Amino acid sequence: MNVTIGEDAFKGSKLKSVTINNDATFREGCFADCENLNSVFLSDKVHTLPANCFSGSKALDSIIGIEYISSLGESVFGPIADKGVSSGIKTIRFGSDLHTIPTKAFYGCASLASIDLNQVTGIGMYAFKNNISLKTLTLPASVTEILQGAFEGCGLTEITIPGTVKTIAGEAFQNCRSLTKVIMKISVDQAISLPITVFSGCNKAMVYYPEKDKDAWKDVMFVGGAPVYHPTESEWMTEIEDETEIDETGEVLGNIKGIPLTPGTIMPSIPSIPSIPSIPSFLYENSTGELYFKNMKDYSVTISSVNTGRLQGSTMNITESTQRISASYAPGIYVMRAKYKTLEKAPLAITFRVQ
């Protein structure tokens, strides 16, 4: 026997639990804004959760039977339009029959910390926006499409983009401020064609690539607006990873990135490092068209445009006598990458803005 639960049937009710033992058809918003709803059991005959089905059910932290769902509607766990409150869902484990996460499905679900995407192929616009508790996520090899703002404002610290992904839209990971490591397994041609806003606002993020692809990636400086990390041969051999930490003062250990320097402004100094007795510093003076380097002897330096990813001239080798170099840059954002001749000093990646 099939039961139909009509549109907005229990919207705003004081229901605390829902048990569906048979086949049932849900209509849009049928359990929306049920602030006290904390327990849902679905039979294996329920396969669709329509738009706004559990929107605003802030006490609902899990659903038994979610693995039988093959279709989700927009904003199924997202916010109530007039209240801005999303579901309190904490964990989701989908079955193999669900292939698409629709627009705003989990938008604003601040408690969502664990999700198994299983065989999902497409992640819709703003699907997981502002999921601040979502620190880790495995994108399965089935994923081919990540749309605009899909993970915007999430708490992700690391993400691997599988080689199966064909589309990553602008702002897909925008403002993921804790994101430090992006492992790219897509081709370098795909990577360099990504919109420059994919990682906008991800001031700590760096893009990593597999060692087997290092020759193809060697001249790529930016992907989706985030700088690319290029390990040295020694680092590949010893599998040294960059564990840069950036605090809110702008001082960092290791790499410096995301600091908006204006012409004539010296970058913040690096905290004391035993292996670096002299603090390196950098200055670009737009009015005179000169680069100044201090305590950077034996560094090799490249500067590239964030907008195009292209190198601005050839590699500069800083020596005892070469501490001032003529250069002129059009208004825009640039990144200076500097590597010391050995591993004893940390590499630098300094973002500066020419106005």
C-alpha positions in Angstrom: 0.0 0.0 0.0 1.4 3.4 -1.0 0.9 6.3 1.2 1.2 9.9 -0.1 2.2 12.7 2.3 1.1 15.9 0.8 3.0 19.1 0.1 3.8 21.0 3.4 1.6 18.4 5.2 3.5 18.6 8.5 5.3 21.8 7.9 6.0 23.6 11.2 4.4 20.8 13.3 5.7 19.6 16.7 6.4 16.0 15.4 9.3 14.3 17.2 9.6 11.2 15.2 8.6 9.7 11.8 8.4 6.0 11.0 7.6 4.8 7.4 7.3 1.0 7.3 5.8 0.7 3.8 6.0 2.4 0.4 5.4 6.1 0.6 5.4 9.2 -1.6 6.6 12.4 -0.1 5.6 15.8 -1.5 7.7 19.0 -1.3 8.2 20.4 2.2 6.2 17.7 3.9 8.4 17.7 7.1 9.9 21.2 6.7 10.4 23.4 9.7 9.7 20.6 12.2 12.0 22.0 14.8 11.5 19.1 17.3 11.9 16.2 14.7 14.9 14.2 15.8 14.1 10.6 14.6 13.3 9.4 11.1 13.0 5.8 10.0 12.5 5.1 6.3 11.6 1.7 4.8 13.6 0.3 1.9 10.6 1.1 -0.3 11.1 4.9 0.0 13.4 6.1 -2.7 12.7 9.8 -3.1 13.1 12.8 -0.8 11.6 15.9 -2.6 12.6 19.5 -2.4 12.6 21.1 1.1 11.5 17.7 2.6 13.4 18.2 5.9 14.4 21.9 5.5 14.8 23.6 8.8 14.4 20.5 10.9 17.3 21.6 13.2 17.0 18.7 15.7 17.3 16.0 13.1 20.8 14.6 13.2 20.5 11.4 11.2 18.1 9.3 9.2 17.7 5.5 9.2 17.1 4.2 5.7 18.8 7.1 3.8 20.9 4.5 2.0 17.8 3.4 0.0 17.3 6.9 -1.4 18.0 7.3 -5.2 16.7 10.9 -5.7 17.0 14.1 -3.7 15.2 17.4 -4.3 16.7 20.9 -4.0 17.3 22.1 -0.5 16.1 18.8 0.9 18.0 19.5 4.2 18.7 23.2 3.5 17.3 26.3 5.0 13.8 27.5 5.5 13.5 30.5 3.2 12.0 32.9 5.8 14.1 31.6 8.7 17.5 30.7 7.3 17.6 27.6 9.5 18.9 24.3 8.0 18.6 20.7 9.1 20.8 19.6 12.1 21.9 16.5 10.2 25.4 15.3 11.4 26.1 12.2 9.3 24.9 10.8 5.9 25.8 7.6 4.2 24.2 7.2 0.8 23.7 4.0 -1.1 24.9 3.2 -4.6 21.6 4.3 -6.3 22.0 8.1 -5.6 23.9 9.8 -8.4 23.2 13.5 -8.0 23.4 15.9 -5.0 21.1 18.7 -6.1 21.3 22.5 -5.6 21.5 23.6 -1.9 20.8 20.0 -0.7 22.8 20.5 2.5 23.2 24.3 2.3 23.9 25.7 5.8 24.0 22.3 7.5 26.6 23.5 10.0 26.6 20.2 12.0 27.2 17.9 9.0 30.6 16.4 9.7 30.6 13.1 7.9 29.2 12.1 4.5 29.7 9.1 2.3 29.0 10.0 -1.4 29.3 6.4 -2.6 28.5 6.5 -6.3 27.5 10.2 -6.7 28.5 11.6 -10.1 27.4 15.3 -9.8 27.5 17.8 -7.0 25.1 20.7 -7.5 25.3 24.4 -6.9 25.9 25.4 -3.3 25.1 21.7 -2.3 27.3 21.9 0.8 27.7 25.6 1.2 28.7 26.7 4.8 29.1 23.2 6.1 31.6 24.4 8.7 31.9 21.1 10.5 32.8 19.2 7.3 36.6 18.9 7.8 37.3 15.9 5.6 35.6 14.4 2.5 36.5 11.7 0.1 35.3 12.4 -3.4 34.7 9.0 -5.1 36.1 8.2 -8.5 32.5 8.4 -9.8 32.4 12.2 -9.4 32.5 14.0 -12.8 31.0 17.4 -12.0 31.3 19.9 -9.2 29.2 23.0 -9.8 29.4 26.6 -8.6 29.8 27.1 -4.9 29.3 23.4 -4.2 31.7 23.5 -1.1 31.8 27.3 -0.6 32.6 28.2 3.0 33.1 24.6 4.2 35.5 23.6 7.0 37.5 21.4 4.7 41.2 21.1 5.4 42.2 18.9 2.5 40.6 17.6 -0.6 41.6 15.3 -3.4 40.1 15.9 -6.9 39.9 12.5 -8.6 41.0 12.2 -12.2 37.4 11.4 -13.3 36.3 15.0 -12.7 35.5 16.8 -15.9 33.9 20.0 -14.6 34.8 22.3 -11.7 32.8 25.5 -11.8 33.9 28.9 -10.4 33.7 29.4 -6.6 33.4 25.6 -6.1 35.6 25.9 -3.0 35.4 29.6 -2.4 36.2 30.8 1.1 37.2 27.4 2.5 39.6 29.3 4.8 40.9 26.1 6.5 41.8 24.4 3.2 45.5 23.9 3.0 46.1 21.1 0.6 44.4 20.3 -2.7 45.6 17.2 -4.5 44.9 17.4 -8.2 44.6 14.2 -10.1 43.0 15.7 -13.2 45.2 16.4 -16.2 47.3 19.5 -16.2 45.4 20.8 -19.3 42.1 20.5 -17.3 43.7 22.1 -14.3 45.0 25.2 -16.0 41.7 25.8 -17.7 39.8 26.0 -14.4 38.2 29.4 -13.5 40.5 31.5 -11.3 37.7 31.8 -8.7 37.6 28.0 -7.9 39.7 28.6 -4.7 39.1 32.3 -4.2 39.3 33.2 -0.6 41.2 30.0 0.3 44.3 31.9 1.5 46.0 28.9 2.9 45.4 26.5 0.0 48.2 25.1 -2.2 47.7 22.7 -5.1 49.7 19.4 -5.2 50.1 17.0 -8.1 51.2 13.4 -8.4 54.9 12.8 -8.9 54.4 10.9 -12.1 53.0 14.1 -13.6 55.8 16.4 -12.4 57.1 17.1 -15.9 53.7 18.2 -17.2 53.2 20.5 -14.2 56.7 22.0 -13.9 55.7 25.4 -15.4 52.3 25.7 -13.9 52.2 28.3 -11.1 48.5 28.6 -10.3 45.3 26.5 -10.6 41.9 28.0 -9.9 43.6 31.0 -8.2 45.6 28.9 -5.8 49.4 28.6 -6.0 50.9 25.2 -7.1 53.5 23.6 -4.9 56.5 22.2 -6.7 58.6 19.9 -4.6 62.4 19.6 -5.3 63.8 16.2 -6.4 65.0 15.7 -2.9 61.5 16.3 -1.6 60.1 13.8 -4.0 62.6 11.2 -2.8 62.0 11.8 0.9 58.3 12.6 0.5 58.6 15.8 2.4 55.3 17.7 2.5 54.8 21.4 3.1 53.2 21.8 6.6 53.0 25.5 6.5 50.8 27.1 9.1 49.5 30.6 8.8 48.2 32.6 11.8 45.8 35.5 11.7 48.6 38.1 12.1 50.0 37.2 8.7 53.2 35.7 10.1 54.0 32.2 8.8 56.5 29.5 9.1 57.6 28.3 5.7 55.5 29.7 2.9 54.0 33.1 2.8 50.9 33.5 0.7 47.7 35.5 0.6 49.3 38.7 2.1 48.1 41.7 0.1 51.2 43.8 -0.1 50.9 47.2 -1.7 53.8 48.9 -3.6 56.4 50.1 -1.1 55.3 47.8 1.7 57.7 45.2 3.1 56.2 41.8 3.8 55.8 40.6 7.4 58.9 38.9 8.7 59.2 35.1 9.2 59.3 34.0 12.8 62.7 32.9 14.0 63.8 29.6 12.4 67.1 28.0 13.6 68.2 27.1 10.1 67.6 30.6 8.8 69.8 33.0 10.8 68.8 36.0 8.6 65.2 37.0 7.9 64.6 37.3 4.2 62.5 40.2 3.0 61.1 41.5 -0.3 59.9 44.8 -1.6 58.5 45.9 -4.9 58.6 49.7 -5.5 56.2 50.5 -8.3 57.3 54.2 -8.7 60.9 53.2 -9.5 60.1 49.9 -11.2 62.5 47.9 -9.0 62.5 44.7 -6.9 64.5 44.7 -3.7 65.7 41.6 -1.9 67.3 41.4 1.5 69.0 38.3 3.0 68.0 36.2 0.0 71.4 35.2 -1.4 71.3 31.9 -3.2 67.6 32.0 -3.7 66.1 31.4 -7.2 63.0 33.6 -7.7 60.1 33.5 -10.2 57.2 35.9 -10.3 53.9 35.1 -12.0 50.5 36.6 -12.5 47.6 35.2 -10.6 45.2 36.0 -13.4 47.1 34.3 -16.2 49.5 32.0 -14.3 52.3 33.2 -16.7 55.8 33.9 -15.6 56.8 37.6 -15.6 60.2 37.2 -17.2 62.8 34.6 -16.6 64.0 33.0 -13.3 66.0 35.5 -11.2 69.0 34.1 -9.2 69.8 36.2 -6.2 73.5 36.6 -5.5 75.7 38.7 -3.2 75.7 41.5 -5.8 72.2 41.0 -7.2 69.9 42.5 -4.6 68.1 45.0 -6.8 66.4 44.2 -10.1 64.6 46.4 -12.5 61.0 45.3 -13.1 57.7 46.8 -13.9 54.3 45.2 -13.4 50.8 46.2 -14.5 48.1 46.5 -11.8 47.1 43.1 -10.6 48.0 40.3 -8.2 51.3 38.4 -8.4 53.1 35.6 -6.6 56.8 35.5 -6.0 58.1 32.0 -5.4 61.6 31.7 -4.0 63.6 28.5 -3.4 66.9 28.2 -1.7 69.6 26.1 -3.3 69.3 23.4 -0.7 66.6 22.1 1.6 67.9 23.8 4.7 65.8 26.9 4.2 62.0 26.8 3.7 60.6 27.8 0.3 58.7 31.1 0.1 55.5 31.9 -1.8 54.7 35.6 -1.4 51.5 37.1 -2.8 51.6 40.9 -3.6 49.3 43.3 -5.2 50.2 46.1 -7.6 47.8 49.0 -7.6 
